[in-house]
Amino acid sequence: MHDPIAVLGATGRTGGATARHLLGQGAPVRVLTRDPDNPAARALQDLGAQVVPADMGDDRSLKDALDGVTRLFNVQPAFDSRGRYQGEAELAQGAAVARAAGAVGVQHVVQLAAGRGVPSGLPHFDAKLTIRRGFEAEGITVTAIHPGPFMELMVDPGFAPALAVWGKEPRIVGWDRPVPWVAVSDIGRVAGAALTGPVPDTGSTVELIGDLRSLGECRRLLTEAGRRPRRVPIPTFLFRAMVGDEFLEMWRWLTTVDDFTVTEGLLDVPAWVDRLAD
């Protein structure tokens, strides 16, 4: 394989995990970012990635950045820096990437999705279905990866775990109901494997779940590892005023699904907690 694999969102969590996995496998990686001087972009460049400027809101810059690319990892930022869902921007950026990918001859897109690949009524989930259809309309094969909630939601300050996973989610999901989880590193590994394999003849939907484990169990495991979660209970009206309804509806959706299946070969929560200690 000589043509570069383009990675969007590489300065974020899932795109970064995908880029690092690809680089670790010796694959040529082209990182597309609005800010090539971003420390995360520079770190990937130090690992061997080609970093090029591109704006997901600008078709021309996307076409220039994707020139010569046949494989692409695609993800758009669904939430702003405050945690509010930005649906119109996500859809517009996804459509622009699909147009540019079609124009330059991209053959295979690995699309980071949400939900389970069927309409759900949740804007955050269903936007990914719309973006996928945009790529398919360009004649591009799509592998849609649908991960469970990130394990990193439990500890990453960027997700405000004290307010969200430990503060509000237990009031909706409960402490004892099994919750699907997946490690971000596993998302990157699976996405990277899909991008380095043969271009599939047809699209597919891949659900990734590393573990089914309740919030109560997760809290116990983290506490035993010396990372007892801090919890800040917050009234619903105040949480909604801060970040909107999308997270609340997503947690309610989790309580309606009982047939999640764990994917073999992925980290479970105890193994992930052990890695945190390392």
C-alpha positions in Angstrom: 0.0 0.0 0.0 1.6 3.2 -1.1 -1.2 5.8 -1.3 -1.8 7.7 2.0 -4.7 7.0 4.3 -6.4 10.2 5.2 -7.5 10.7 8.8 -10.0 13.4 9.9 -10.3 14.2 13.6 -6.7 13.1 14.2 -6.1 15.8 16.8 -9.1 14.3 18.7 -9.7 11.0 20.5 -10.9 8.5 17.9 -9.1 10.0 15.0 -5.9 10.2 17.0 -6.2 6.6 18.1 -6.8 5.6 14.4 -3.8 7.6 13.2 -1.5 6.2 15.9 -2.5 2.6 15.1 -2.0 3.1 11.4 1.4 4.7 12.0 2.4 1.8 14.3 1.6 -0.6 11.5 3.8 1.3 9.1 1.0 2.7 7.0 1.3 6.1 5.3 -1.0 8.5 7.1 -2.1 11.9 6.0 -3.6 14.0 8.8 -6.1 16.7 7.8 -6.5 19.5 10.3 -7.4 23.2 10.3 -4.3 23.9 12.5 -1.1 22.0 11.5 0.6 23.7 14.4 -1.7 22.0 16.9 0.5 20.1 19.5 -1.5 16.9 18.7 -0.9 17.3 15.0 2.8 17.9 15.6 3.1 14.8 17.7 1.6 12.7 14.9 4.0 14.4 12.5 6.9 13.3 14.7 5.6 9.8 14.5 5.7 10.0 10.7 2.4 11.4 9.6 2.0 13.9 6.8 0.1 16.8 8.2 -1.9 19.0 5.7 -4.2 21.9 6.3 -7.9 21.4 5.5 -11.2 22.8 6.7 -14.2 20.6 6.8 -16.3 23.5 5.8 -14.4 24.3 2.7 -14.7 22.0 -0.4 -11.6 23.2 -2.1 -9.3 22.7 0.8 -10.7 19.3 1.3 -10.2 18.3 -2.3 -6.6 19.6 -2.2 -5.9 17.7 1.0 -7.5 14.4 -0.3 -5.8 14.4 -3.6 -4.3 11.0 -4.2 -6.2 9.4 -1.3 -8.3 6.3 -1.7 -9.0 5.5 1.9 -10.4 7.8 4.6 -11.3 7.8 8.3 -14.1 10.2 8.7 -15.5 11.8 11.8 -17.1 15.3 12.4 -17.2 17.1 15.8 -20.8 16.6 17.0 -20.5 18.8 20.1 -19.0 22.2 20.7 -16.5 23.0 23.5 -19.4 23.4 26.0 -20.8 20.0 25.2 -23.8 21.3 23.2 -24.8 19.3 20.1 -24.1 21.2 16.8 -26.2 19.3 14.4 -26.3 21.7 11.4 -22.5 22.1 11.5 -21.9 18.3 11.7 -24.2 17.6 8.8 -22.7 20.4 6.6 -19.2 19.2 7.3 -20.1 15.6 6.6 -21.7 16.6 3.3 -18.6 18.6 2.3 -16.2 15.7 3.0 -18.4 13.4 1.0 -18.4 15.7 -2.0 -14.7 16.1 -1.9 -14.0 12.4 -1.4 -16.2 11.6 -4.4 -14.5 14.2 -6.5 -11.0 12.9 -5.9 -11.8 9.2 -6.2 -11.8 7.9 -2.6 -12.9 4.3 -2.6 -13.4 3.3 1.0 -14.5 5.4 4.0 -14.5 4.2 7.6 -17.1 6.3 9.2 -17.3 6.7 13.0 -21.0 6.5 13.8 -23.2 6.3 16.8 -26.3 4.3 17.8 -26.8 1.0 16.0 -27.0 1.9 12.4 -30.8 2.4 12.3 -33.0 5.5 12.8 -33.4 6.2 16.5 -34.9 9.7 16.7 -31.8 11.0 18.4 -30.2 13.8 16.3 -26.7 12.9 17.4 -27.2 9.3 16.2 -29.2 9.9 13.0 -26.9 12.5 11.6 -24.3 9.8 11.1 -26.8 7.9 8.9 -27.3 11.0 6.8 -23.5 11.5 6.4 -23.1 7.8 5.5 -25.7 8.2 2.7 -23.8 11.1 1.4 -20.7 9.0 0.8 -22.8 6.2 -0.7 -24.3 8.6 -3.1 -20.8 9.4 -4.3 -20.3 5.6 -5.0 -17.9 5.2 -2.0 -18.0 2.0 0.1 -18.6 2.8 3.7 -17.7 0.7 6.8 -19.7 2.3 9.6 -18.2 1.7 13.1 -20.8 2.1 15.8 -19.0 2.0 19.2 -20.6 1.9 22.6 -20.0 4.8 25.0 -16.3 5.5 25.5 -14.7 4.1 28.7 -12.8 7.4 28.7 -16.1 9.2 29.5 -15.5 7.9 33.1 -12.2 9.7 33.6 -11.3 12.2 30.8 -11.7 15.8 32.1 -12.8 16.9 28.7 -16.0 14.9 29.2 -16.7 16.4 32.7 -17.2 13.0 34.2 -18.1 14.3 37.7 -21.1 16.1 36.2 -22.0 13.7 33.4 -21.2 10.0 33.8 -21.1 10.2 37.6 -23.4 13.1 38.3 -26.4 12.9 36.0 -26.2 9.5 34.1 -26.9 7.4 37.3 -30.2 9.3 37.8 -31.4 8.1 34.4 -29.7 4.7 33.8 -29.3 3.7 37.5 -26.3 2.2 39.2 -27.0 -1.5 38.5 -28.1 -1.6 34.9 -25.4 -3.0 32.5 -24.0 -0.3 30.2 -22.1 -0.9 27.0 -18.5 0.4 26.9 -15.6 0.5 24.5 -12.0 1.8 24.8 -11.0 4.5 22.4 -7.8 2.6 21.6 -9.9 -0.3 20.4 -11.9 1.9 18.1 -8.6 3.1 16.6 -7.4 -0.5 16.2 -10.5 -1.7 14.5 -10.7 1.3 12.2 -7.1 1.0 11.3 -7.5 -2.7 10.4 -10.5 -1.9 8.2 -8.5 0.8 6.4 -5.5 -1.3 5.7 -7.4 -4.4 4.5 -8.8 -4.9 1.0 -11.5 -2.4 -0.1 -14.8 -4.2 0.6 -17.3 -4.8 -2.2 -20.2 -3.7 -0.1 -20.7 -1.4 2.9 -21.1 -2.8 6.4 -22.1 -1.8 9.9 -19.8 -2.8 12.8 -20.9 -2.6 16.4 -18.1 -2.3 18.9 -18.7 -3.1 22.6 -15.8 -4.2 24.8 -17.9 -4.7 28.0 -21.3 -4.6 29.5 -20.9 -3.3 33.1 -22.9 -1.2 35.4 -21.9 2.3 36.6 -21.8 0.8 40.1 -19.3 -1.8 39.0 -17.2 0.7 37.1 -17.1 3.0 40.1 -16.0 0.1 42.3 -13.2 -0.9 39.9 -11.9 2.6 39.6 -12.0 3.1 43.3 -10.1 -0.1 43.9 -7.5 1.2 41.5 -7.1 4.4 43.4 -9.1 6.5 41.0 -12.4 6.9 43.0 -14.7 9.0 40.8 -15.8 12.4 42.0 -19.5 12.8 41.8 -21.4 16.1 41.5 -25.2 15.5 41.5 -26.8 18.1 39.3 -30.6 18.9 38.7 -31.9 18.1 35.3 -32.9 21.7 34.5 -29.4 22.9 35.3 -27.7 20.2 33.2 -30.1 20.9 30.3 -29.3 24.6 30.6 -25.6 23.9 30.4 -25.4 21.3 27.5 -28.9 20.8 26.1 -30.9 17.6 25.8 -28.7 15.3 23.7 -26.8 13.6 26.5 -30.0 13.1 28.5 -31.8 11.5 25.5 -28.8 9.3 24.8 -28.8 7.9 28.3 -32.5 7.4 28.2 -32.0 5.5 24.9 -29.5 3.2 26.7 -32.3 2.0 29.0 -34.4 0.9 26.1 -31.9 -1.6 24.6 -31.3 -5.0 26.1 -29.5 -6.9 23.3 -26.0 -5.4 23.2 -23.4 -8.0 22.4 -19.8 -7.9 23.6 -17.2 -8.0 20.7 -14.5 -10.5 21.1 -10.9 -9.3 21.5 -11.6 -5.9 22.9 -10.6 -4.5 26.3 -13.1 -5.0 29.1 -13.4 -2.4 31.9 -11.1 -4.2 34.3 -8.3 -4.5 31.7 -8.8 -0.8 30.7 -8.6 0.3 34.3 -5.3 -1.7 34.6 -4.0 0.2 31.6 -4.9 3.5 33.3 -2.7 2.4 36.2 0.2 1.8 33.8 
